[in-house]
């Protein structure tokens, strides 16, 4: 699994909008400047987020984008699921894929299913509100 720039930028945008939510609708240009993302590329990401009702957009003077919910109600997983083609670690676990003819005898399938569950559980356990904090979740592992 490799998260694309689209997914990474979507997370940055959501954090930026959450940090500026008290300002109401945030113009695309302001977010693009703060995040150093081209406005054209940002537009495409925002369209996906609006289409999936993660954001609401308003045109015209005073327009821009804002969150539809509070930052603690958005999980990293929910955002990546609308911006990425798949989060599955292997093709046979990708929703919409044809069932693998070897599934019933595959010795590695349980391992891949376990990894898929770990990835999903981890990403669903982190919210935009968590990412707004200076201490990031996931940085507390000790080896």
Backbone as ProteinMPNN parsed JSONL, in Angstrom:
{"seq_chain_A": "XXXXXXXXXXXXXXXXXXXXXXXXXXXXXXXXXXXXXXXXXXXXXXXXXXXXXXXXXXXXXXXXXXXXXXXXXXXXXXXXXXXXXXXXXXXXXXXXXXXXXXXXXXXXXXXXXXXXXXXXXXXXXXXXXXXXXXXXXXXXXXX", "coords_chain_A": {"N_chain_A": [[0.853, -1.175, 0.0], [0.612, 2.129, -0.917], [0.368, 5.43, -0.144], [-0.918, 8.013, -2.052], [0.022, 11.315, -3.347], [-2.32, 12.698, -3.514], [-3.939, 11.629, -1.447], [-2.314, 12.238, 0.799], [-2.176, 15.033, 0.612], [-4.884, 15.616, 0.875], [-5.314, 15.023, 3.557], [-3.68, 17.001, 4.724], [-5.045, 19.285, 3.859], [-7.521, 18.964, 5.131], [-6.748, 19.163, 7.817], [-5.754, 21.767, 7.799], [-8.103, 23.243, 7.169], [-9.591, 22.589, 9.423], [-8.086, 23.823, 11.413], [-8.569, 26.443, 10.785], [-11.284, 26.788, 11.001], [-12.824, 28.533, 12.512], [-12.903, 30.803, 11.061], [-14.892, 30.609, 9.241], [-15.932, 30.044, 5.92], [-13.154, 29.033, 4.105], [-11.056, 30.422, 1.762], [-9.944, 28.825, -1.244], [-7.502, 29.664, -2.311], [-6.091, 30.634, -0.082], [-5.688, 28.32, 1.469], [-4.214, 26.819, -0.375], [-1.897, 28.4, -0.572], [-0.908, 28.351, 2.1], [-0.419, 25.614, 2.405], [1.261, 25.1, 0.351], [0.492, 23.993, -2.133], [-0.438, 23.499, -5.478], [-3.037, 25.508, -6.823], [-4.684, 24.464, -8.826], [-4.308, 21.651, -8.596], [-5.186, 21.328, -6.018], [-7.885, 22.027, -6.274], [-8.974, 19.772, -7.572], [-8.737, 17.81, -5.585], [-10.323, 18.92, -3.578], [-12.827, 18.829, -4.829], [-13.381, 16.077, -4.794], [-13.545, 15.672, -2.023], [-15.725, 17.305, -1.382], [-17.724, 16.121, -2.947], [-17.974, 13.72, -1.599], [-19.073, 14.57, 0.702], [-17.444, 15.442, 2.815], [-16.566, 17.946, 2.997], [-17.92, 21.256, 2.586], [-18.655, 23.511, 0.013], [-18.644, 26.948, -0.988], [-19.503, 29.261, -3.395], [-18.385, 32.412, -4.815], [-18.186, 35.799, -3.421], [-16.783, 35.819, -0.22], [-16.792, 33.161, -0.182], [-15.618, 29.73, -0.182], [-14.223, 26.9, 1.441], [-15.332, 24.582, 3.938], [-15.378, 22.442, 6.829], [-17.764, 19.79, 7.23], [-18.361, 18.577, 9.555], [-17.273, 18.274, 12.994], [-13.711, 18.323, 13.742], [-13.007, 16.027, 15.221], [-14.658, 14.074, 14.303], [-13.836, 13.109, 11.9], [-12.05, 10.542, 10.506], [-8.718, 9.466, 9.718], [-8.731, 7.229, 8.108], [-11.304, 7.403, 6.887], [-10.985, 9.59, 5.23], [-8.829, 8.883, 3.571], [-9.987, 6.703, 2.311], [-11.719, 7.822, 0.454], [-10.041, 9.185, -1.214], [-8.029, 7.556, -2.164], [-7.338, 4.824, -4.383], [-7.322, 2.271, -3.312], [-6.839, 0.787, -0.078], [-6.018, -1.641, 0.482], [-3.638, -4.189, 1.255], [-2.979, -6.208, -0.539], [-4.034, -7.27, -3.806], [-6.153, -9.152, -3.844], [-7.72, -8.551, -1.666], [-8.894, -6.212, -2.196], [-11.788, -4.325, -2.395], [-14.32, -5.069, -4.758], [-12.733, -6.457, -6.483], [-12.336, -9.424, -8.425], [-12.954, -12.594, -6.995], [-10.193, -14.426, -5.858], [-9.086, -17.404, -7.359], [-7.566, -19.088, -5.819], [-8.119, -18.606, -3.203], [-9.345, -20.316, -1.248], [-7.359, -22.144, -0.694], [-5.16, -20.693, -0.059], [-2.316, -20.078, 1.741], [-1.276, -17.752, 2.718], [-3.289, -15.907, 2.902], [-4.728, -15.44, 5.443], [-2.756, -13.982, 6.822], [-2.498, -11.663, 5.22], [-5.092, -10.69, 5.477], [-5.085, -10.11, 8.195], [-3.151, -8.061, 8.257], [-4.467, -6.156, 6.699], [-6.642, -5.601, 8.371], [-5.262, -4.511, 10.584], [-4.181, -2.18, 9.412], [-6.539, -0.787, 8.653], [-7.856, -0.545, 11.175], [-5.96, 0.981, 12.561], [-5.834, 3.391, 11.009], [-8.491, 4.213, 11.213], [-8.555, 4.855, 13.826], [-7.407, 7.294, 14.25], [-8.003, 10.711, 14.302], [-8.796, 13.837, 12.607], [-8.734, 15.83, 14.5], [-6.9, 14.702, 16.295], [-4.588, 14.872, 14.737], [-4.23, 17.566, 14.675], [-3.062, 18.156, 17.028], [0.042, 18.856, 18.698], [1.617, 16.756, 19.614], [1.912, 13.877, 17.955], [-0.25, 11.092, 17.295], [0.848, 7.731, 17.444], [3.495, 8.185, 17.664], [4.448, 7.137, 19.958], [5.7, 4.758, 20.355], [7.93, 2.399, 21.751], [11.016, 0.889, 21.367]], "CA_chain_A": [[0.0, 0.0, 0.0], [1.341, 3.384, -0.997], [-0.577, 6.554, -0.148], [-0.551, 8.981, -3.087], [0.036, 12.726, -2.937], [-3.721, 13.098, -3.375], [-4.344, 11.26, -0.094], [-1.529, 13.004, 1.773], [-2.611, 16.428, 0.538], [-6.244, 15.689, 1.423], [-5.169, 15.099, 5.015], [-3.155, 18.337, 5.042], [-6.134, 20.241, 3.62], [-8.515, 18.796, 6.193], [-6.162, 19.723, 9.04], [-5.706, 23.222, 7.602], [-9.46, 23.768, 7.298], [-9.984, 22.427, 10.827], [-7.38, 24.842, 12.187], [-9.107, 27.754, 10.418], [-12.736, 26.683, 10.923], [-13.474, 29.68, 13.152], [-12.962, 31.866, 10.058], [-15.982, 30.313, 8.319], [-15.466, 29.464, 4.665], [-11.752, 29.365, 3.849], [-10.802, 30.436, 0.32], [-9.015, 27.855, -1.81], [-6.197, 30.307, -2.499], [-5.412, 30.704, 1.215], [-5.255, 26.96, 1.814], [-3.153, 26.464, -1.322], [-0.685, 29.123, -0.186], [-0.392, 27.833, 3.369], [0.023, 24.224, 2.251], [2.182, 25.053, -0.79], [-0.08, 23.062, -3.109], [-0.972, 24.284, -6.593], [-4.492, 25.691, -6.739], [-5.334, 23.549, -9.774], [-4.29, 20.315, -8.014], [-6.033, 21.416, -4.831], [-9.282, 22.01, -6.735], [-9.375, 18.386, -7.838], [-8.877, 17.117, -4.299], [-11.492, 19.497, -2.905], [-14.034, 18.298, -5.491], [-13.603, 14.725, -4.268], [-13.956, 15.803, -0.624], [-17.082, 17.868, -1.387], [-18.61, 15.088, -3.503], [-18.17, 12.713, -0.564], [-19.679, 15.27, 1.837], [-16.509, 15.707, 3.9], [-16.48, 19.406, 3.005], [-18.959, 21.992, 1.87], [-18.064, 24.635, -0.699], [-19.52, 28.084, -1.277], [-18.927, 30.109, -4.443], [-18.598, 33.85, -4.744], [-17.528, 36.59, -2.378], [-16.936, 35.201, 1.096], [-16.868, 31.716, -0.368], [-14.464, 28.889, 0.114], [-14.546, 25.55, 1.9], [-15.316, 24.348, 5.378], [-15.716, 21.085, 7.239], [-19.184, 19.55, 7.475], [-18.459, 18.046, 10.916], [-16.143, 18.701, 13.823], [-12.492, 17.572, 13.409], [-12.925, 14.731, 15.899], [-15.556, 13.132, 13.638], [-13.2, 12.664, 10.659], [-10.898, 9.677, 10.714], [-7.766, 9.408, 8.619], [-9.227, 6.177, 7.229], [-12.445, 7.859, 6.093], [-10.488, 10.524, 4.216], [-8.035, 8.126, 2.595], [-10.854, 5.802, 1.539], [-12.335, 8.541, -0.667], [-9.019, 9.77, -2.09], [-7.151, 6.51, -2.688], [-7.998, 3.747, -5.119], [-7.487, 1.184, -2.362], [-5.922, 0.71, 1.049], [-5.738, -3.066, 0.658], [-2.22, -4.512, 1.064], [-2.862, -7.091, -1.705], [-5.161, -7.104, -4.732], [-7.297, -10.037, -3.574], [-8.541, -7.973, -0.601], [-9.438, -4.961, -2.696], [-13.225, -4.444, -2.698], [-14.627, -4.973, -6.179], [-11.903, -7.389, -7.239], [-12.858, -10.783, -8.569], [-12.401, -13.507, -5.994], [-9.032, -15.188, -6.306], [-9.415, -18.832, -7.392], [-6.749, -19.793, -4.837], [-8.462, -18.146, -1.856], [-9.656, -21.401, -0.303], [-6.145, -22.882, -0.339], [-4.054, -19.74, 0.107], [-1.742, -20.122, 3.088], [-0.904, -16.402, 3.164], [-4.482, -15.059, 3.001], [-4.994, -14.951, 6.801], [-1.766, -12.963, 7.151], [-2.878, -10.437, 4.518], [-6.319, -10.194, 6.108], [-4.675, -9.511, 9.468], [-2.501, -6.787, 7.955], [-5.527, -5.255, 6.245], [-7.379, -5.191, 9.57], [-4.391, -3.614, 11.348], [-4.117, -0.896, 8.699], [-7.833, -0.113, 8.781], [-8.085, -0.192, 12.578], [-5.039, 2.066, 12.903], [-6.246, 4.631, 10.34], [-9.797, 4.614, 11.744], [-8.357, 5.275, 15.208], [-6.788, 8.63, 14.287], [-8.902, 11.734, 13.761], [-8.202, 15.123, 12.233], [-8.466, 16.513, 15.777], [-5.643, 14.15, 16.793], [-3.494, 15.384, 13.913], [-4.068, 18.984, 14.981], [-2.251, 18.246, 18.237], [1.477, 18.873, 18.406], [2.115, 15.398, 19.814], [1.208, 13.049, 16.99], [-0.488, 9.703, 17.662], [1.715, 6.807, 16.735], [4.885, 8.482, 18.001], [4.668, 6.732, 21.341], [6.212, 3.392, 20.388], [9.265, 2.237, 22.291], [11.625, -0.382, 20.938]], "C_chain_A": [[0.892, 1.23, 0.0], [0.303, 4.495, -1.083], [-0.057, 7.6, -1.135], [-0.494, 10.397, -2.525], [-1.397, 13.214, -2.742], [-4.216, 12.808, -1.958], [-3.62, 12.067, 0.963], [-1.962, 14.466, 1.787], [-4.018, 16.593, 1.104], [-6.193, 15.787, 2.944], [-4.665, 16.481, 5.432], [-4.242, 19.403, 4.905], [-7.156, 20.173, 4.754], [-8.012, 19.366, 7.513], [-6.16, 21.246, 8.953], [-7.093, 23.838, 7.782], [-9.958, 23.662, 8.737], [-9.338, 23.511, 11.688], [-7.918, 26.244, 11.915], [-10.637, 27.77, 10.377], [-13.459, 27.863, 11.58], [-13.62, 30.857, 12.187], [-14.112, 31.666, 9.076], [-15.452, 29.629, 7.079], [-14.049, 29.963, 4.376], [-11.503, 29.312, 2.346], [-9.732, 29.43, -0.098], [-7.609, 28.437, -1.889], [-5.405, 30.355, -1.189], [-4.866, 29.34, 1.622], [-4.102, 26.543, 0.913], [-1.837, 27.134, -0.941], [-0.074, 28.562, 1.093], [0.218, 26.451, 3.212], [1.007, 24.031, 1.099], [1.784, 23.958, -1.786], [-0.641, 23.915, -4.242], [-2.495, 24.346, -6.494], [-5.223, 24.707, -7.637], [-5.403, 22.135, -9.187], [-5.205, 20.27, -6.797], [-7.512, 21.372, -5.203], [-9.792, 20.598, -6.946], [-9.599, 17.6, -6.554], [-10.116, 17.615, -3.567], [-12.792, 18.996, -3.517], [-14.387, 16.918, -4.951], [-14.126, 14.803, -2.833], [-15.371, 16.372, -0.507], [-18.078, 16.814, -1.878], [-18.943, 14.026, -2.457], [-18.648, 13.308, 0.759], [-18.769, 15.411, 3.06], [-16.323, 17.21, 4.075], [-17.713, 19.977, 2.335], [-18.275, 23.207, 1.244], [-19.111, 25.701, -0.967], [-18.81, 28.969, -2.286], [-19.175, 31.582, -4.154], [-17.856, 34.517, -3.6], [-17.824, 35.973, -1.007], [-16.999, 33.686, 1.025], [-15.574, 31.015, -0.035], [-14.956, 27.52, 0.537], [-14.52, 25.49, 3.414], [-15.708, 22.901, 5.647], [-17.223, 20.963, 7.442], [-19.436, 19.03, 8.893], [-17.291, 18.594, 11.733], [-14.931, 17.812, 13.521], [-12.4, 16.201, 14.07], [-13.847, 13.678, 15.27], [-15.016, 12.631, 12.293], [-12.031, 11.76, 11.012], [-9.983, 9.743, 9.49], [-8.244, 8.36, 7.61], [-10.359, 6.645, 6.34], [-12.011, 8.808, 4.976], [-9.705, 9.774, 3.14], [-8.895, 7.197, 1.749], [-11.535, 6.516, 0.375], [-11.292, 9.111, -1.626], [-8.115, 8.735, -2.739], [-7.968, 5.469, -3.437], [-8.294, 2.591, -4.172], [-6.499, 1.34, -1.217], [-5.515, -0.736, 1.312], [-4.257, -3.349, 0.413], [-1.964, -5.448, -0.123], [-4.149, -7.004, -2.527], [-6.374, -7.952, -4.366], [-8.2, -9.513, -2.449], [-9.173, -6.652, -1.002], [-10.925, -5.14, -3.002], [-13.465, -4.254, -4.201], [-13.775, -5.882, -7.048], [-12.613, -8.731, -7.35], [-12.198, -11.662, -7.517], [-11.263, -14.315, -6.611], [-9.386, -16.684, -6.296], [-8.628, -19.643, -6.353], [-7.126, -19.442, -3.4], [-8.651, -19.284, -0.852], [-8.415, -22.179, 0.121], [-4.938, -21.975, -0.079], [-3.561, -19.725, 1.554], [-1.393, -18.733, 3.605], [-2.117, -15.489, 3.358], [-4.768, -14.58, 4.42], [-4.004, -13.857, 7.248], [-2.14, -11.627, 6.507], [-4.156, -9.842, 5.104], [-6.004, -9.524, 7.445], [-4.015, -8.16, 9.263], [-3.527, -5.749, 7.527], [-6.329, -4.725, 7.441], [-6.547, -4.222, 10.418], [-4.341, -2.222, 10.727], [-5.415, -0.129, 8.899], [-8.108, 0.33, 10.211], [-7.211, 0.989, 12.99], [-5.519, 3.393, 12.311], [-7.606, 5.128, 10.819], [-9.69, 5.101, 13.19], [-7.721, 6.647, 15.358], [-7.733, 9.614, 13.62], [-8.119, 12.977, 13.33], [-7.878, 15.917, 13.499], [-7.157, 16.011, 16.384], [-4.452, 14.745, 16.044], [-3.248, 16.873, 14.133], [-3.187, 19.19, 16.213], [-0.77, 18.224, 17.871], [2.11, 17.511, 18.63], [1.278, 14.471, 18.951], [0.945, 11.651, 17.537], [0.43, 8.805, 16.836], [3.185, 7.063, 17.013], [5.229, 8.047, 19.403], [5.182, 5.312, 21.459], [7.632, 3.383, 20.922], [9.788, 0.882, 21.86], [12.727, -0.745, 21.912]], "O_chain_A": [[1.809, 1.353, 0.813], [-0.538, 4.503, -1.982], [1.098, 8.018, -1.061], [-0.9, 10.651, -1.391], [-1.649, 14.06, -1.884], [-4.848, 13.664, -1.34], [-4.236, 12.533, 1.921], [-2.098, 15.067, 2.853], [-4.313, 17.603, 1.744], [-6.947, 16.552, 3.545], [-5.172, 17.062, 6.391], [-4.344, 20.309, 5.732], [-7.598, 21.2, 5.269], [-8.777, 19.988, 8.249], [-6.519, 21.932, 9.91], [-7.239, 24.845, 8.475], [-10.668, 24.546, 9.216], [-9.976, 24.052, 12.591], [-7.737, 27.142, 12.737], [-11.226, 28.671, 9.781], [-14.602, 28.153, 11.227], [-14.368, 31.796, 12.457], [-14.288, 32.477, 8.167], [-14.615, 28.732, 7.172], [-13.785, 31.166, 4.401], [-11.715, 28.273, 1.72], [-8.747, 29.217, 0.608], [-6.635, 27.758, -1.565], [-4.192, 30.142, -1.185], [-3.723, 29.224, 2.065], [-3.118, 25.975, 1.386], [-0.782, 26.501, -0.984], [1.133, 28.327, 1.162], [1.249, 26.148, 3.813], [1.524, 22.933, 0.895], [2.594, 23.136, -2.213], [-1.256, 24.95, -3.987], [-3.151, 23.369, -6.13], [-6.265, 24.173, -7.257], [-6.446, 21.487, -9.27], [-5.912, 19.287, -6.576], [-8.305, 20.738, -4.506], [-10.908, 20.265, -6.547], [-10.544, 16.818, -6.453], [-10.87, 16.823, -3.001], [-13.762, 18.761, -2.796], [-15.553, 16.628, -4.683], [-15.051, 14.076, -2.471], [-16.132, 15.965, 0.371], [-19.146, 16.641, -1.292], [-20.054, 13.497, -2.431], [-18.632, 12.645, 1.796], [-19.245, 15.489, 4.193], [-15.97, 17.685, 5.154], [-18.443, 19.287, 1.623], [-17.428, 23.847, 1.866], [-20.293, 25.41, -1.148], [-17.669, 29.38, -2.075], [-20.047, 31.946, -3.365], [-17.031, 33.912, -2.916], [-18.968, 35.65, -0.689], [-17.227, 33.011, 2.029], [-14.578, 31.633, 0.341], [-15.979, 27.037, 0.051], [-13.798, 26.232, 4.079], [-16.294, 22.23, 4.797], [-17.881, 21.943, 7.793], [-20.569, 19.037, 9.376], [-16.428, 19.295, 11.205], [-15.099, 16.671, 13.092], [-11.769, 15.298, 13.519], [-13.814, 12.513, 15.668], [-15.663, 11.824, 11.625], [-11.123, 12.167, 11.737], [-10.424, 10.038, 8.38], [-8.17, 8.579, 6.401], [-10.381, 6.321, 5.152], [-12.609, 8.821, 3.9], [-9.897, 10.005, 1.946], [-8.567, 6.931, 0.593], [-11.896, 5.865, -0.605], [-11.635, 9.485, -2.748], [-7.496, 9.016, -3.765], [-9.148, 5.265, -3.15], [-9.373, 2.002, -4.217], [-5.445, 1.957, -1.375], [-4.764, -1.021, 2.245], [-3.676, -2.814, -0.531], [-0.855, -5.478, -0.656], [-5.217, -6.699, -1.996], [-7.509, -7.515, -4.557], [-9.327, -9.983, -2.298], [-9.908, -6.046, -0.221], [-11.288, -6.015, -3.788], [-12.871, -3.375, -4.826], [-14.068, -6.059, -8.23], [-13.389, -9.116, -6.475], [-11.024, -11.487, -7.193], [-11.364, -14.815, -7.732], [-9.935, -17.173, -5.309], [-9.001, -20.776, -6.047], [-6.499, -19.943, -2.467], [-8.161, -19.207, 0.274], [-8.413, -22.807, 1.179], [-3.821, -22.46, 0.101], [-4.313, -19.397, 2.472], [-1.229, -18.551, 4.812], [-1.982, -14.405, 3.925], [-5.035, -13.392, 4.598], [-4.378, -12.927, 7.962], [-2.106, -10.586, 7.162], [-4.282, -8.622, 5.213], [-6.588, -8.495, 7.783], [-4.283, -7.216, 10.006], [-3.461, -4.594, 7.947], [-6.65, -3.539, 7.503], [-7.072, -3.225, 10.914], [-4.444, -1.214, 11.426], [-5.395, 1.045, 9.27], [-8.546, 1.458, 10.437], [-7.672, 1.892, 13.688], [-5.604, 4.398, 13.018], [-7.852, 6.334, 10.832], [-10.632, 5.693, 13.717], [-7.518, 7.114, 16.478], [-8.207, 9.379, 12.509], [-6.941, 13.135, 13.651], [-6.856, 16.6, 13.558], [-6.385, 16.801, 16.927], [-3.433, 15.079, 16.649], [-2.174, 17.381, 13.811], [-2.634, 20.271, 16.414], [-0.379, 17.644, 16.858], [3.043, 17.141, 17.918], [0.082, 14.3, 19.185], [1.821, 11.072, 18.18], [0.738, 9.096, 15.681], [4.036, 6.254, 16.643], [6.199, 8.533, 19.983], [5.114, 4.715, 22.533], [8.439, 4.251, 20.588], [9.102, -0.135, 21.971], [13.379, -1.777, 21.75]]}, "name": "protein", "num_of_chains": 1, "seq": "XXXXXXXXXXXXXXXXXXXXXXXXXXXXXXXXXXXXXXXXXXXXXXXXXXXXXXXXXXXXXXXXXXXXXXXXXXXXXXXXXXXXXXXXXXXXXXXXXXXXXXXXXXXXXXXXXXXXXXXXXXXXXXXXXXXXXXXXXXXXXXX"}
